[in-house]
């Protein structure tokens, strides 16, 4: 319960910082003109770490996420590919849906592929226009039929 309260306080604080009161002009859309971005995207249960996003147009983006750990004789990791579709584009907060697949790998092999769908909220900051933070909630289904709730968060710097 304590973690939920702390998480809510963090989300409210970030949302208030991203509010239009901090924008240089109220009509300025902080996510206009986004193209390539690189950052960190982590999620449960699929993992992830290094992320690259590219907005093909104002509504559609592609994203690749990779995480690897270990040494030559004992390694594991994941590679993910996703498509994002922006549902709402406001001056400081954008809402989107994302869907894709995650391919776990290890020296042992036979890891199930994970398919995911999530809704996301991306917060843009007037004091750092190239920086965006996101939170995602959704679900994951493995190639073996297991269903799991998916949670994720990330931060990206857009060039």
N, C-alpha and C positions, 0 to 999 in steps of 0.2 A: 504494500500500500504506500509505503514511504517513497519507493522508486516512482510510482505513478504520479504522486504529488510533485516530486522534484522534476519529472519530465514535463508535466503540465506547466510548471513555473518557467522552465526553460523555453518552451514553445511560446508562451504568452510574452515573455521578455523579448524573444527574437521577433515576434510579430509586431510588438510595439516599436521596436527599433526600425523595422522595415516599413512602418506606417508612413502615410503621406506627409505627416508633420515633419519628417526628417528629409523628405525629398526636396530638391532644389526648386522645382516648380511642381505644382500638384498635377499638371497634365503630362509631365514627362514620364514616359514608359521606360523604366530602367532595363528592361530586357530587349528593347528594340535593337536590331542589328546584330544579334548574337550569331556567331558562327562556330568556330572551333573552341572547345574548352577542355582542360585537363584538370584532374583532381583525384579525389578519393571517394569511392562509393562502397560502403559496406552493408551487408545485409544478413539476415538470418532467415532461413537456414543455409543459404547458398554461399555465403562468404563474399569474397571480392576484396579489392584494395585499390589498385591503380585503374583509373577510369578515364576514357576519352569520349567526349560527346561532340557531335557535329550537327548543327541545326541546318537542315537542307533548305528550309524556308521558315517563315515565322511560326508554323504549326507542327512541323514534322522534324524529328531528330533521330539519329542512330547513335548507339552507344556500345562501346566495347569495354569489358571489365576483365581484369586478370589478377590472379593471386597464385603464387607458387612458393613452396617452402621445402626445405630438405637438402639433401646432397645427392650425388649421382646414384648411389645404391639404395636410397630410401627417400622418395620424394612424393609430394602430393600437391594439388592445387585445383583451381577452377578457371575456366575461360567462359565468359558470358557474352552474348550478343542480344541487344534489345532495340526495339523501336519505340519512340515516345511520340505521343500526339497531344498537343496542347489544347485543352478544352476551354480555358479562360485565360485571357491575357490582360491583367490589370496593371496599373503603374508600378506596384511594388511586389505583388504576389501573383504567381501563375499556378494554375491547376492543370495537371496532365494525367494521362494514363500511359502505362508502359507494359509491354509484353515482350517476352523473349525466351531464350533457352540457355541453360547453364550446363556445361560439359565438365564434370569433375574428372581429374586424371590422377593416377598414382601408379606406382610400379606393380601393384597387385592387379590392376585392371578391373573390369566388370563393374564399374561405378555407374549407377543409373543416371540418365539424363534428367534434368529438372526443367519443367516448363512453368513459367510464372506470369502472372498478371497483377498489376498493382495500380493504385491511384497515388498520385504524388502532389505535394505542395512545394513550390520553389519560392524562397524568399530572396528578394533583391535588395541591396543596401545602397542608399544614396551616397554614403561616405566611402564606398568601395564599389563603384559601378560595374567593375569586371568580375566581382565575386558574387556567387549565389550558393545558398544552402538549401538542401531539400530533405524532406521526410516522406517516406513511402509506406503504405500499408496495402496488403493484398494476400494472395494465396499462391501456393506452389503445388504442382502435381509431378511426381516422379514417373519415370518410364515403367516402374514396377507397380504403379497405381496408388502410391501413398499420397495423401493430401495433407498439407501443412500450411499454417499461417505464415506469411512473409512480412518481415519488417525491415526497413532499410533507411539509411541516411547517407548524405554525401555533401561534399563541398567542391565546387568547381571554379576555376579561374578561366574566364573567357578572354581570348585575344581579340 
